[in-house]
Amino acid sequence: MMKYRLWLCTIMYLCCTMVFFAQEKEPHWALQLKAGAGLSNVYVGSDENTTSDMKVGYQFGIYAEYVLPSDLFFQTGLIFESKGAKYKAENRNAEIIDYYMMDMSNGWIVGNQSVSVNAIYLQVPVYAGYKFDLNDNLSINIAAGPYLAYGVGGKATMDEVDAKENVVKTKKDVFGKDDWKRLDAGLTALLGAEYKKVSVNLGYDFGMVNIDRVYEVYNRNLFLNIGYRIF
């Protein structure tokens, strides 16, 4: 019985503390600069001869955040972000590579093929989240929400082996009339910590729009960034 009373008193104390701090706070805006790195990949439909590996990328941008007295917050921003993947195929029947790079090939490829795709996006996220204050300087936050992205550039690099078994590198634009679509959209989940003006954030972009014109290809991106609150 004493244990239940102790738990009840603890819960009531925490609730009262949260209400007290909520009353002390006022809604406010914050502006942050963030930069970091990511491990991007793509989900490729049903081509069993093709596998997709992680590719290291980057991101940087500016975020605006509105925090309510209840510690709920809303955040949006403008981000430059690189996504993509590395395709590998074991034989000529790996159709997605043949299709994607068909105008780059100079003849039959007799060895393994690989394509590294580096796609650059301008991305606008809209998050809703909650901050858990551990003390006056440290907080942990969780957030989630949709994002909309537009492809602004990037290159795809193909390594192929010619008839003389020489490795030949060829490049082409990622986006175009016959290549990847520029528009992408999906959902993002975030987990972060903030100490005074510095924050560290771990997130995952889950693309929900098919970015290819023939096959099913969806962006995936795991990222880690560091932010600095200007005000």
BADREN-904013 format. One record per atom (N, C-alpha, C): residue number from 0; atom name; x, z, y. Coordinates in steps of 0.2 Angstrom, whole numbers. Layout:
N
<r NUM; 'CA'; <X; Z; Y>> ...
//
This chain:
231
<r 0; 'N'; <4; 0; -6>> <r 0; 'CA'; <0; 0; 0>> <r 0; 'C'; <4; 0; 6>> <r 1; 'N'; <10; 4; 6>> <r 1; 'CA'; <14; 4; 12>> <r 1; 'C'; <17; -3; 13>> <r 2; 'N'; <19; -6; 8>> <r 2; 'CA'; <22; -13; 9>> <r 2; 'C'; <17; -18; 12>> <r 3; 'N'; <11; -17; 10>> <r 3; 'CA'; <6; -22; 14>> <r 3; 'C'; <5; -20; 21>> <r 4; 'N'; <5; -13; 23>> <r 4; 'CA'; <5; -11; 30>> <r 4; 'C'; <11; -14; 34>> <r 5; 'N'; <17; -13; 30>> <r 5; 'CA'; <23; -15; 34>> <r 5; 'C'; <23; -23; 35>> <r 6; 'N'; <20; -27; 30>> <r 6; 'CA'; <20; -34; 31>> <r 6; 'C'; <15; -36; 37>> <r 7; 'N'; <9; -32; 37>> <r 7; 'CA'; <4; -33; 42>> <r 7; 'C'; <7; -32; 49>> <r 8; 'N'; <10; -26; 49>> <r 8; 'CA'; <13; -24; 56>> <r 8; 'C'; <18; -29; 58>> <r 9; 'N'; <22; -32; 54>> <r 9; 'CA'; <27; -37; 55>> <r 9; 'C'; <24; -43; 58>> <r 10; 'N'; <19; -45; 54>> <r 10; 'CA'; <16; -51; 56>> <r 10; 'C'; <12; -51; 63>> <r 11; 'N'; <9; -45; 64>> <r 11; 'CA'; <6; -44; 71>> <r 11; 'C'; <11; -43; 76>> <r 12; 'N'; <17; -40; 75>> <r 12; 'CA'; <22; -40; 80>> <r 12; 'C'; <25; -47; 82>> <r 13; 'N'; <26; -51; 77>> <r 13; 'CA'; <28; -58; 78>> <r 13; 'C'; <23; -62; 82>> <r 14; 'N'; <17; -61; 80>> <r 14; 'CA'; <11; -65; 84>> <r 14; 'C'; <11; -63; 91>> <r 15; 'N'; <11; -56; 92>> <r 15; 'CA'; <11; -53; 99>> <r 15; 'C'; <17; -56; 103>> <r 16; 'N'; <23; -56; 100>> <r 16; 'CA'; <29; -58; 103>> <r 16; 'C'; <29; -66; 105>> <r 17; 'N'; <26; -70; 101>> <r 17; 'CA'; <25; -77; 102>> <r 17; 'C'; <20; -78; 108>> <r 18; 'N'; <15; -74; 108>> <r 18; 'CA'; <10; -75; 113>> <r 18; 'C'; <13; -72; 120>> <r 19; 'N'; <17; -67; 120>> <r 19; 'CA'; <20; -64; 126>> <r 19; 'C'; <25; -70; 129>> <r 20; 'N'; <29; -73; 125>> <r 20; 'CA'; <34; -78; 127>> <r 20; 'C'; <30; -84; 130>> <r 21; 'N'; <25; -86; 126>> <r 21; 'CA'; <21; -91; 128>> <r 21; 'C'; <18; -90; 135>> <r 22; 'N'; <15; -84; 136>> <r 22; 'CA'; <13; -83; 143>> <r 22; 'C'; <18; -83; 148>> <r 23; 'N'; <24; -81; 147>> <r 23; 'CA'; <30; -81; 151>> <r 23; 'C'; <32; -88; 153>> <r 24; 'N'; <31; -93; 149>> <r 24; 'CA'; <34; -100; 150>> <r 24; 'C'; <29; -104; 154>> <r 25; 'N'; <31; -109; 157>> <r 25; 'CA'; <27; -114; 160>> <r 25; 'C'; <29; -121; 157>> <r 26; 'N'; <24; -126; 157>> <r 26; 'CA'; <26; -132; 155>> <r 26; 'C'; <31; -135; 159>> <r 27; 'N'; <36; -139; 156>> <r 27; 'CA'; <41; -142; 160>> <r 27; 'C'; <43; -149; 157>> <r 28; 'N'; <47; -153; 161>> <r 28; 'CA'; <50; -159; 158>> <r 28; 'C'; <57; -158; 157>> <r 29; 'N'; <60; -162; 152>> <r 29; 'CA'; <67; -161; 151>> <r 29; 'C'; <70; -169; 150>> <r 30; 'N'; <76; -170; 152>> <r 30; 'CA'; <79; -177; 151>> <r 30; 'C'; <85; -176; 147>> <r 31; 'N'; <86; -180; 142>> <r 31; 'CA'; <92; -179; 137>> <r 31; 'C'; <95; -186; 136>> <r 32; 'N'; <102; -186; 136>> <r 32; 'CA'; <106; -191; 133>> <r 32; 'C'; <108; -190; 126>> <r 33; 'N'; <107; -195; 122>> <r 33; 'CA'; <109; -194; 115>> <r 33; 'C'; <113; -200; 112>> <r 34; 'N'; <117; -198; 108>> <r 34; 'CA'; <121; -203; 105>> <r 34; 'C'; <123; -201; 98>> <r 35; 'N'; <124; -206; 93>> <r 35; 'CA'; <126; -204; 86>> <r 35; 'C'; <127; -209; 82>> <r 36; 'N'; <127; -208; 75>> <r 36; 'CA'; <128; -213; 70>> <r 36; 'C'; <123; -213; 65>> <r 37; 'N'; <122; -218; 61>> <r 37; 'CA'; <117; -219; 56>> <r 37; 'C'; <119; -222; 50>> <r 38; 'N'; <116; -221; 44>> <r 38; 'CA'; <117; -225; 38>> <r 38; 'C'; <110; -229; 37>> <r 39; 'N'; <111; -235; 38>> <r 39; 'CA'; <105; -239; 37>> <r 39; 'C'; <105; -243; 31>> <r 40; 'N'; <99; -245; 29>> <r 40; 'CA'; <97; -249; 23>> <r 40; 'C'; <91; -253; 23>> <r 41; 'N'; <89; -257; 19>> <r 41; 'CA'; <83; -260; 19>> <r 41; 'C'; <80; -260; 12>> <r 42; 'N'; <73; -259; 12>> <r 42; 'CA'; <70; -260; 5>> <r 42; 'C'; <68; -267; 4>> <r 43; 'N'; <71; -270; -2>> <r 43; 'CA'; <70; -277; -3>> <r 43; 'C'; <65; -277; -9>> <r 44; 'N'; <60; -281; -8>> <r 44; 'CA'; <54; -282; -13>> <r 44; 'C'; <56; -282; -20>> <r 45; 'N'; <55; -287; -24>> <r 45; 'CA'; <56; -287; -31>> <r 45; 'C'; <62; -291; -34>> <r 46; 'N'; <67; -293; -29>> <r 46; 'CA'; <72; -297; -32>> <r 46; 'C'; <77; -293; -36>> <r 47; 'N'; <76; -293; -42>> <r 47; 'CA'; <80; -289; -47>> <r 47; 'C'; <88; -291; -47>> <r 48; 'N'; <90; -297; -44>> <r 48; 'CA'; <97; -299; -44>> <r 48; 'C'; <100; -296; -38>> <r 49; 'N'; <97; -293; -33>> <r 49; 'CA'; <99; -291; -27>> <r 49; 'C'; <99; -284; -26>> <r 50; 'N'; <104; -281; -24>> <r 50; 'CA'; <104; -274; -22>> <r 50; 'C'; <106; -273; -15>> <r 51; 'N'; <104; -268; -12>> <r 51; 'CA'; <105; -266; -5>> <r 51; 'C'; <109; -260; -4>> <r 52; 'N'; <115; -260; 0>> <r 52; 'CA'; <119; -254; 0>> <r 52; 'C'; <118; -251; 8>> <r 53; 'N'; <120; -245; 9>> <r 53; 'CA'; <120; -242; 15>> <r 53; 'C'; <125; -246; 20>> <r 54; 'N'; <124; -246; 26>> <r 54; 'CA'; <128; -248; 31>> <r 54; 'C'; <129; -243; 37>> <r 55; 'N'; <135; -242; 39>> <r 55; 'CA'; <136; -237; 45>> <r 55; 'C'; <134; -241; 52>> <r 56; 'N'; <130; -237; 56>> <r 56; 'CA'; <128; -240; 62>> <r 56; 'C'; <129; -235; 68>> <r 57; 'N'; <126; -236; 73>> <r 57; 'CA'; <126; -232; 79>> <r 57; 'C'; <120; -232; 83>> <r 58; 'N'; <119; -227; 87>> <r 58; 'CA'; <113; -227; 92>> <r 58; 'C'; <115; -223; 98>> <r 59; 'N'; <112; -225; 104>> <r 59; 'CA'; <113; -221; 110>> <r 59; 'C'; <107; -222; 114>> <r 60; 'N'; <105; -217; 118>> <r 60; 'CA'; <99; -219; 123>> <r 60; 'C'; <97; -212; 127>> <r 61; 'N'; <92; -213; 130>> <r 61; 'CA'; <89; -208; 135>> <r 61; 'C'; <82; -206; 133>> <r 62; 'N'; <81; -199; 133>> <r 62; 'CA'; <75; -196; 131>> <r 62; 'C'; <71; -192; 136>> <r 63; 'N'; <65; -193; 137>> <r 63; 'CA'; <61; -188; 141>> <r 63; 'C'; <56; -184; 137>> <r 64; 'N'; <56; -178; 138>> <r 64; 'CA'; <53; -173; 134>> <r 64; 'C'; <48; -168; 139>> <r 65; 'N'; <42; -167; 136>> <r 65; 'CA'; <37; -163; 140>> <r 65; 'C'; <36; -157; 135>> <r 66; 'N'; <37; -151; 137>> <r 66; 'CA'; <37; -145; 133>> <r 66; 'C'; <31; -141; 136>> <r 67; 'N'; <26; -139; 132>> <r 67; 'CA'; <20; -135; 133>> <r 67; 'C'; <22; -127; 133>> <r 68; 'N'; <18; -123; 136>> <r 68; 'CA'; <20; -116; 135>> <r 68; 'C'; <19; -113; 128>> <r 69; 'N'; <16; -117; 124>> <r 69; 'CA'; <15; -115; 117>> <r 69; 'C'; <21; -117; 112>> <r 70; 'N'; <26; -120; 116>> <r 70; 'CA'; <32; -123; 112>> <r 70; 'C'; <30; -130; 109>> <r 71; 'N'; <24; -132; 109>> <r 71; 'CA'; <23; -139; 107>> <r 71; 'C'; <27; -144; 112>> <r 72; 'N'; <29; -149; 110>> <r 72; 'CA'; <32; -154; 114>> <r 72; 'C'; <31; -161; 112>> <r 73; 'N'; <31; -166; 117>> <r 73; 'CA'; <31; -173; 116>> <r 73; 'C'; <37; -176; 119>> <r 74; 'N'; <39; -181; 115>> <r 74; 'CA'; <46; -184; 117>> <r 74; 'C'; <45; -192; 116>> <r 75; 'N'; <48; -195; 121>> <r 75; 'CA'; <49; -202; 120>> <r 75; 'C'; <56; -204; 123>> <r 76; 'N'; <58; -211; 122>> <r 76; 'CA'; <64; -213; 125>> <r 76; 'C'; <65; -220; 124>> <r 77; 'N'; <71; -222; 126>> <r 77; 'CA'; <73; -229; 126>> <r 77; 'C'; <80; -229; 122>> <r 78; 'N'; <81; -232; 116>> <r 78; 'CA'; <86; -232; 112>> <r 78; 'C'; <89; -238; 110>> <r 79; 'N'; <96; -239; 110>> <r 79; 'CA'; <99; -245; 107>> <r 79; 'C'; <101; -242; 100>> <r 80; 'N'; <100; -246; 95>> <r 80; 'CA'; <101; -244; 88>> <r 80; 'C'; <103; -250; 84>> <r 81; 'N'; <108; -249; 80>> <r 81; 'CA'; <110; -254; 75>> <r 81; 'C'; <107; -252; 68>> <r 82; 'N'; <104; -257; 65>> <r 82; 'CA'; <102; -256; 58>> <r 82; 'C'; <104; -262; 54>> <r 83; 'N'; <102; -262; 48>> <r 83; 'CA'; <104; -267; 43>> <r 83; 'C'; <106; -265; 36>> <r 84; 'N'; <110; -269; 33>> <r 84; 'CA'; <111; -267; 26>> <r 84; 'C'; <117; -271; 24>> <r 85; 'N'; <119; -270; 18>> <r 85; 'CA'; <124; -274; 14>> <r 85; 'C'; <121; -276; 8>> <r 86; 'N'; <120; -283; 7>> <r 86; 'CA'; <117; -286; 1>> <r 86; 'C'; <123; -288; -4>> <r 87; 'N'; <122; -287; -10>> <r 87; 'CA'; <126; -289; -15>> <r 87; 'C'; <122; -292; -21>> <r 88; 'N'; <125; -298; -23>> <r 88; 'CA'; <122; -301; -29>> <r 88; 'C'; <127; -303; -34>> <r 89; 'N'; <125; -303; -40>> <r 89; 'CA'; <130; -304; -46>> <r 89; 'C'; <130; -312; -48>> <r 90; 'N'; <125; -316; -46>> <r 90; 'CA'; <125; -323; -48>> <r 90; 'C'; <121; -327; -43>> <r 91; 'N'; <121; -333; -44>> <r 91; 'CA'; <118; -338; -40>> <r 91; 'C'; <110; -337; -39>> <r 92; 'N'; <107; -334; -44>> <r 92; 'CA'; <100; -333; -44>> <r 92; 'C'; <98; -328; -39>> <r 93; 'N'; <102; -324; -36>> <r 93; 'CA'; <100; -319; -31>> <r 93; 'C'; <97; -323; -25>> <r 94; 'N'; <90; -324; -25>> <r 94; 'CA'; <87; -328; -21>> <r 94; 'C'; <87; -326; -13>> <r 95; 'N'; <87; -319; -12>> <r 95; 'CA'; <87; -317; -5>> <r 95; 'C'; <93; -319; -1>> <r 96; 'N'; <99; -319; -5>> <r 96; 'CA'; <105; -321; -1>> <r 96; 'C'; <105; -329; 0>> <r 97; 'N'; <103; -332; -6>> <r 97; 'CA'; <103; -339; -5>> <r 97; 'C'; <98; -342; 1>> <r 98; 'N'; <92; -338; 1>> <r 98; 'CA'; <88; -340; 7>> <r 98; 'C'; <90; -338; 14>> <r 99; 'N'; <93; -332; 14>> <r 99; 'CA'; <95; -330; 21>> <r 99; 'C'; <101; -333; 23>> <r 100; 'N'; <105; -335; 19>> <r 100; 'CA'; <112; -339; 21>> <r 100; 'C'; <112; -346; 19>> <r 101; 'N'; <106; -349; 17>> <r 101; 'CA'; <107; -356; 15>> <r 101; 'C'; <110; -361; 19>> <r 102; 'N'; <109; -360; 26>> <r 102; 'CA'; <112; -365; 30>> <r 102; 'C'; <119; -363; 32>> <r 103; 'N'; <122; -358; 29>> <r 103; 'CA'; <129; -356; 30>> <r 103; 'C'; <134; -358; 24>> <r 104; 'N'; <131; -359; 18>> <r 104; 'CA'; <135; -361; 13>> <r 104; 'C'; <138; -368; 13>> <r 105; 'N'; <144; -368; 11>> <r 105; 'CA'; <147; -375; 11>> <r 105; 'C'; <148; -378; 4>> <r 106; 'N'; <144; -375; -1>> <r 106; 'CA'; <144; -378; -8>> <r 106; 'C'; <142; -372; -12>> <r 107; 'N'; <143; -374; -19>> <r 107; 'CA'; <141; -369; -24>> <r 107; 'C'; <146; -363; -24>> <r 108; 'N'; <143; -357; -24>> <r 108; 'CA'; <147; -351; -24>> <r 108; 'C'; <148; -349; -32>> <r 109; 'N'; <154; -349; -33>> <r 109; 'CA'; <156; -348; -41>> <r 109; 'C'; <157; -340; -42>> <r 110; 'N'; <157; -336; -37>> <r 110; 'CA'; <159; -329; -38>> <r 110; 'C'; <153; -325; -36>> <r 111; 'N'; <155; -318; -35>> <r 111; 'CA'; <150; -314; -32>> <r 111; 'C'; <149; -315; -25>> <r 112; 'N'; <143; -314; -22>> <r 112; 'CA'; <141; -315; -15>> <r 112; 'C'; <139; -308; -12>> <r 113; 'N'; <141; -308; -6>> <r 113; 'CA'; <139; -302; -2>> <r 113; 'C'; <137; -304; 5>> <r 114; 'N'; <132; -300; 8>> <r 114; 'CA'; <130; -302; 15>> <r 114; 'C'; <130; -295; 19>> <r 115; 'N'; <133; -294; 24>> <r 115; 'CA'; <132; -288; 29>> <r 115; 'C'; <128; -290; 35>> <r 116; 'N'; <123; -287; 36>> <r 116; 'CA'; <118; -288; 41>> <r 116; 'C'; <118; -282; 46>> <r 117; 'N'; <120; -284; 52>> <r 117; 'CA'; <120; -279; 58>> <r 117; 'C'; <115; -281; 63>> <r 118; 'N'; <110; -278; 63>> <r 118; 'CA'; <104; -280; 68>> <r 118; 'C'; <104; -275; 73>> <r 119; 'N'; <103; -277; 79>> <r 119; 'CA'; <103; -272; 85>> <r 119; 'C'; <96; -272; 88>> <r 120; 'N'; <93; -266; 89>> <r 120; 'CA'; <86; -265; 91>> <r 120; 'C'; <86; -261; 97>> <r 121; 'N'; <81; -263; 101>> <r 121; 'CA'; <79; -259; 107>> <r 121; 'C'; <73; -255; 105>> <r 122; 'N'; <73; -248; 104>> <r 122; 'CA'; <68; -244; 101>> <r 122; 'C'; <65; -239; 105>> <r 123; 'N'; <58; -239; 105>> <r 123; 'CA'; <55; -234; 109>> <r 123; 'C'; <51; -229; 104>> <r 124; 'N'; <53; -223; 103>> <r 124; 'CA'; <49; -218; 99>> <r 124; 'C'; <44; -214; 103>> <r 125; 'N'; <39; -211; 99>> <r 125; 'CA'; <35; -207; 102>> <r 125; 'C'; <34; -201; 97>> <r 126; 'N'; <37; -195; 99>> <r 126; 'CA'; <37; -189; 94>> <r 126; 'C'; <32; -184; 97>> <r 127; 'N'; <29; -180; 92>> <r 127; 'CA'; <26; -174; 94>> <r 127; 'C'; <29; -169; 89>> <r 128; 'N'; <31; -163; 92>> <r 128; 'CA'; <35; -158; 88>> <r 128; 'C'; <33; -151; 91>> <r 129; 'N'; <37; -146; 87>> <r 129; 'CA'; <36; -139; 89>> <r 129; 'C'; <43; -136; 89>> <r 130; 'N'; <44; -131; 94>> <r 130; 'CA'; <51; -128; 95>> <r 130; 'C'; <50; -121; 92>> <r 131; 'N'; <54; -118; 88>> <r 131; 'CA'; <55; -112; 86>> <r 131; 'C'; <60; -108; 89>> <r 132; 'N'; <59; -104; 94>> <r 132; 'CA'; <64; -100; 98>> <r 132; 'C'; <67; -95; 94>> <r 133; 'N'; <73; -95; 92>> <r 133; 'CA'; <77; -89; 89>> <r 133; 'C'; <79; -84; 94>> <r 134; 'N'; <81; -86; 100>> <r 134; 'CA'; <83; -82; 105>> <r 134; 'C'; <83; -86; 112>> <r 135; 'N'; <85; -83; 117>> <r 135; 'CA'; <85; -86; 124>> <r 135; 'C'; <89; -93; 124>> <r 136; 'N'; <94; -93; 120>> <r 136; 'CA'; <98; -99; 120>> <r 136; 'C'; <97; -104; 114>> <r 137; 'N'; <95; -102; 109>> <r 137; 'CA'; <95; -106; 102>> <r 137; 'C'; <88; -107; 100>> <r 138; 'N'; <86; -113; 98>> <r 138; 'CA'; <80; -115; 95>> <r 138; 'C'; <80; -120; 90>> <r 139; 'N'; <76; -120; 85>> <r 139; 'CA'; <75; -125; 80>> <r 139; 'C'; <69; -129; 81>> <r 140; 'N'; <69; -136; 80>> <r 140; 'CA'; <63; -140; 81>> <r 140; 'C'; <62; -145; 76>> <r 141; 'N'; <56; -146; 75>> <r 141; 'CA'; <54; -151; 70>> <r 141; 'C'; <49; -156; 74>> <r 142; 'N'; <49; -163; 72>> <r 142; 'CA'; <45; -168; 76>> <r 142; 'C'; <44; -174; 71>> <r 143; 'N'; <39; -177; 73>> <r 143; 'CA'; <38; -184; 69>> <r 143; 'C'; <33; -188; 74>> <r 144; 'N'; <33; -195; 72>> <r 144; 'CA'; <29; -199; 76>> <r 144; 'C'; <31; -206; 75>> <r 145; 'N'; <28; -211; 78>> <r 145; 'CA'; <29; -218; 77>> <r 145; 'C'; <35; -221; 81>> <r 146; 'N'; <37; -226; 80>> <r 146; 'CA'; <42; -230; 84>> <r 146; 'C'; <40; -237; 84>> <r 147; 'N'; <42; -241; 89>> <r 147; 'CA'; <42; -248; 90>> <r 147; 'C'; <48; -251; 92>> <r 148; 'N'; <51; -256; 89>> <r 148; 'CA'; <57; -258; 90>> <r 148; 'C'; <57; -266; 91>> <r 149; 'N'; <62; -269; 95>> <r 149; 'CA'; <62; -276; 96>> <r 149; 'C'; <70; -278; 95>> <r 150; 'N'; <71; -283; 90>> <r 150; 'CA'; <78; -285; 89>> <r 150; 'C'; <80; -289; 95>> <r 151; 'N'; <86; -287; 98>> <r 151; 'CA'; <89; -290; 103>> <r 151; 'C'; <95; -294; 102>> <r 152; 'N'; <98; -293; 95>> <r 152; 'CA'; <104; -297; 94>> <r 152; 'C'; <107; -294; 87>> <r 153; 'N'; <113; -297; 86>> <r 153; 'CA'; <116; -295; 79>> <r 153; 'C'; <118; -301; 75>> <r 154; 'N'; <123; -300; 71>> <r 154; 'CA'; <126; -305; 66>> <r 154; 'C'; <125; -303; 59>> <r 155; 'N'; <125; -308; 55>> <r 155; 'CA'; <125; -307; 48>> <r 155; 'C'; <132; -311; 45>> <r 156; 'N'; <136; -307; 42>> <r 156; 'CA'; <142; -310; 39>> <r 156; 'C'; <142; -311; 32>> <r 157; 'N'; <143; -317; 29>> <r 157; 'CA'; <143; -318; 22>> <r 157; 'C'; <150; -319; 20>> <r 158; 'N'; <152; -316; 14>> <r 158; 'CA'; <158; -317; 10>> <r 158; 'C'; <156; -321; 4>> <r 159; 'N'; <159; -327; 4>> <r 159; 'CA'; <158; -331; -2>> <r 159; 'C'; <165; -334; -5>> <r 160; 'N'; <164; -335; -11>> <r 160; 'CA'; <170; -338; -15>> <r 160; 'C'; <169; -345; -16>> <r 161; 'N'; <174; -349; -13>> <r 161; 'CA'; <173; -357; -14>> <r 161; 'C'; <176; -359; -21>> <r 162; 'N'; <176; -365; -22>> <r 162; 'CA'; <178; -368; -29>> <r 162; 'C'; <185; -366; -30>> <r 163; 'N'; <189; -365; -25>> <r 163; 'CA'; <196; -363; -26>> <r 163; 'C'; <197; -356; -27>> <r 164; 'N'; <192; -352; -27>> <r 164; 'CA'; <192; -345; -27>> <r 164; 'C'; <195; -341; -21>> <r 165; 'N'; <194; -345; -15>> <r 165; 'CA'; <196; -342; -9>> <r 165; 'C'; <190; -339; -6>> <r 166; 'N'; <191; -333; -3>> <r 166; 'CA'; <186; -329; 0>> <r 166; 'C'; <185; -332; 7>> <r 167; 'N'; <179; -334; 9>> <r 167; 'CA'; <177; -337; 15>> <r 167; 'C'; <172; -333; 19>> <r 168; 'N'; <173; -331; 25>> <r 168; 'CA'; <168; -328; 29>> <r 168; 'C'; <165; -332; 34>> <r 169; 'N'; <158; -331; 34>> <r 169; 'CA'; <154; -335; 39>> <r 169; 'C'; <149; -331; 42>> <r 170; 'N'; <147; -332; 48>> <r 170; 'CA'; <143; -328; 52>> <r 170; 'C'; <137; -332; 55>> <r 171; 'N'; <131; -329; 56>> <r 171; 'CA'; <126; -332; 59>> <r 171; 'C'; <122; -326; 63>> <r 172; 'N'; <117; -328; 67>> <r 172; 'CA'; <113; -324; 70>> <r 172; 'C'; <108; -321; 66>> <r 173; 'N'; <106; -314; 67>> <r 173; 'CA'; <101; -311; 62>> <r 173; 'C'; <94; -313; 64>> <r 174; 'N'; <92; -313; 70>> <r 174; 'CA'; <86; -315; 72>> <r 174; 'C'; <85; -322; 74>> <r 175; 'N'; <79; -325; 72>> <r 175; 'CA'; <78; -332; 74>> <r 175; 'C'; <72; -335; 71>> <r 176; 'N'; <70; -341; 72>> <r 176; 'CA'; <64; -344; 70>> <r 176; 'C'; <64; -344; 62>> <r 177; 'N'; <69; -345; 59>> <r 177; 'CA'; <69; -345; 52>> <r 177; 'C'; <73; -339; 48>> <r 178; 'N'; <74; -334; 52>> <r 178; 'CA'; <78; -328; 50>> <r 178; 'C'; <73; -322; 51>> <r 179; 'N'; <76; -316; 52>> <r 179; 'CA'; <72; -310; 52>> <r 179; 'C'; <68; -310; 59>> <r 180; 'N'; <62; -307; 58>> <r 180; 'CA'; <58; -306; 64>> <r 180; 'C'; <60; -301; 68>> <r 181; 'N'; <59; -302; 75>> <r 181; 'CA'; <62; -297; 79>> <r 181; 'C'; <58; -290; 80>> <r 182; 'N'; <51; -290; 78>> <r 182; 'CA'; <47; -284; 79>> <r 182; 'C'; <48; -280; 73>> <r 183; 'N'; <49; -273; 74>> <r 183; 'CA'; <49; -268; 69>> <r 183; 'C'; <45; -262; 71>> <r 184; 'N'; <42; -259; 67>> <r 184; 'CA'; <38; -253; 68>> <r 184; 'C'; <38; -248; 62>> <r 185; 'N'; <37; -242; 63>> <r 185; 'CA'; <37; -237; 58>> <r 185; 'C'; <36; -230; 60>> <r 186; 'N'; <38; -225; 56>> <r 186; 'CA'; <38; -218; 57>> <r 186; 'C'; <45; -215; 57>> <r 187; 'N'; <45; -210; 61>> <r 187; 'CA'; <52; -206; 61>> <r 187; 'C'; <50; -198; 60>> <r 188; 'N'; <54; -195; 56>> <r 188; 'CA'; <54; -188; 55>> <r 188; 'C'; <60; -185; 58>> <r 189; 'N'; <60; -179; 61>> <r 189; 'CA'; <66; -176; 64>> <r 189; 'C'; <66; -169; 63>> <r 190; 'N'; <73; -166; 62>> <r 190; 'CA'; <74; -159; 62>> <r 190; 'C'; <80; -158; 66>> <r 191; 'N'; <79; -153; 71>> <r 191; 'CA'; <85; -152; 76>> <r 191; 'C'; <86; -145; 78>> <r 192; 'N'; <92; -144; 81>> <r 192; 'CA'; <93; -137; 84>> <r 192; 'C'; <96; -138; 91>> <r 193; 'N'; <94; -134; 95>> <r 193; 'CA'; <97; -134; 102>> <r 193; 'C'; <100; -128; 104>> <r 194; 'N'; <106; -128; 107>> <r 194; 'CA'; <109; -122; 110>> <r 194; 'C'; <111; -123; 117>> <r 195; 'N'; <107; -120; 121>> <r 195; 'CA'; <108; -121; 128>> <r 195; 'C'; <106; -128; 130>> <r 196; 'N'; <111; -132; 132>> <r 196; 'CA'; <109; -139; 134>> <r 196; 'C'; <111; -144; 129>> <r 197; 'N'; <114; -142; 123>> <r 197; 'CA'; <117; -146; 118>> <r 197; 'C'; <112; -146; 112>> <r 198; 'N'; <111; -152; 109>> <r 198; 'CA'; <106; -152; 103>> <r 198; 'C'; <110; -156; 98>> <r 199; 'N'; <108; -155; 92>> <r 199; 'CA'; <110; -159; 86>> <r 199; 'C'; <104; -161; 82>> <r 200; 'N'; <103; -167; 80>> <r 200; 'CA'; <96; -169; 77>> <r 200; 'C'; <98; -174; 71>> <r 201; 'N'; <94; -172; 66>> <r 201; 'CA'; <94; -176; 60>> <r 201; 'C'; <88; -180; 59>> <r 202; 'N'; <88; -186; 58>> <r 202; 'CA'; <81; -190; 58>> <r 202; 'C'; <81; -196; 53>> <r 203; 'N'; <75; -198; 51>> <r 203; 'CA'; <75; -204; 47>> <r 203; 'C'; <69; -208; 49>> <r 204; 'N'; <71; -215; 50>> <r 204; 'CA'; <67; -220; 52>> <r 204; 'C'; <64; -224; 45>> <r 205; 'N'; <58; -224; 45>> <r 205; 'CA'; <54; -227; 39>> <r 205; 'C'; <51; -233; 42>> <r 206; 'N'; <54; -239; 41>> <r 206; 'CA'; <50; -245; 43>> <r 206; 'C'; <44; -247; 39>> <r 207; 'N'; <39; -249; 43>> <r 207; 'CA'; <33; -251; 39>> <r 207; 'C'; <31; -258; 41>> <r 208; 'N'; <35; -262; 44>> <r 208; 'CA'; <33; -269; 46>> <r 208; 'C'; <38; -273; 42>> <r 209; 'N'; <36; -278; 38>> <r 209; 'CA'; <40; -283; 35>> <r 209; 'C'; <44; -287; 40>> <r 210; 'N'; <50; -287; 40>> <r 210; 'CA'; <54; -290; 45>> <r 210; 'C'; <57; -297; 43>> <r 211; 'N'; <55; -299; 36>> <r 211; 'CA'; <58; -305; 34>> <r 211; 'C'; <52; -310; 34>> <r 212; 'N'; <54; -316; 33>> <r 212; 'CA'; <49; -322; 34>> <r 212; 'C'; <47; -324; 27>> <r 213; 'N'; <50; -322; 21>> <r 213; 'CA'; <49; -325; 15>> <r 213; 'C'; <48; -319; 10>> <r 214; 'N'; <53; -314; 10>> <r 214; 'CA'; <53; -308; 5>> <r 214; 'C'; <50; -302; 9>> <r 215; 'N'; <49; -297; 5>> <r 215; 'CA'; <47; -290; 8>> <r 215; 'C'; <54; -287; 10>> <r 216; 'N'; <55; -286; 16>> <r 216; 'CA'; <61; -282; 18>> <r 216; 'C'; <59; -277; 24>> <r 217; 'N'; <60; -271; 23>> <r 217; 'CA'; <58; -265; 27>> <r 217; 'C'; <65; -261; 29>> <r 218; 'N'; <65; -260; 35>> <r 218; 'CA'; <71; -255; 38>> <r 218; 'C'; <70; -248; 36>> <r 219; 'N'; <76; -245; 34>> <r 219; 'CA'; <77; -238; 33>> <r 219; 'C'; <83; -236; 36>> <r 220; 'N'; <83; -230; 39>> <r 220; 'CA'; <89; -228; 43>> <r 220; 'C'; <89; -220; 43>> <r 221; 'N'; <94; -217; 41>> <r 221; 'CA'; <96; -210; 41>> <r 221; 'C'; <101; -209; 47>> <r 222; 'N'; <99; -205; 52>> <r 222; 'CA'; <104; -204; 57>> <r 222; 'C'; <105; -197; 60>> <r 223; 'N'; <111; -196; 63>> <r 223; 'CA'; <112; -190; 66>> <r 223; 'C'; <115; -191; 73>> <r 224; 'N'; <112; -187; 78>> <r 224; 'CA'; <114; -188; 84>> <r 224; 'C'; <115; -181; 88>> <r 225; 'N'; <119; -182; 93>> <r 225; 'CA'; <120; -176; 98>> <r 225; 'C'; <118; -177; 104>> <r 226; 'N'; <114; -173; 107>> <r 226; 'CA'; <111; -174; 114>> <r 226; 'C'; <113; -169; 119>> <r 227; 'N'; <113; -171; 125>> <r 227; 'CA'; <114; -166; 131>> <r 227; 'C'; <109; -166; 136>> <r 228; 'N'; <106; -161; 137>> <r 228; 'CA'; <100; -160; 142>> <r 228; 'C'; <103; -160; 149>> <r 229; 'N'; <101; -165; 153>> <r 229; 'CA'; <103; -166; 160>> <r 229; 'C'; <99; -160; 164>> <r 230; 'N'; <93; -160; 163>> <r 230; 'CA'; <89; -154; 166>> <r 230; 'C'; <83; -153; 162>> 
//
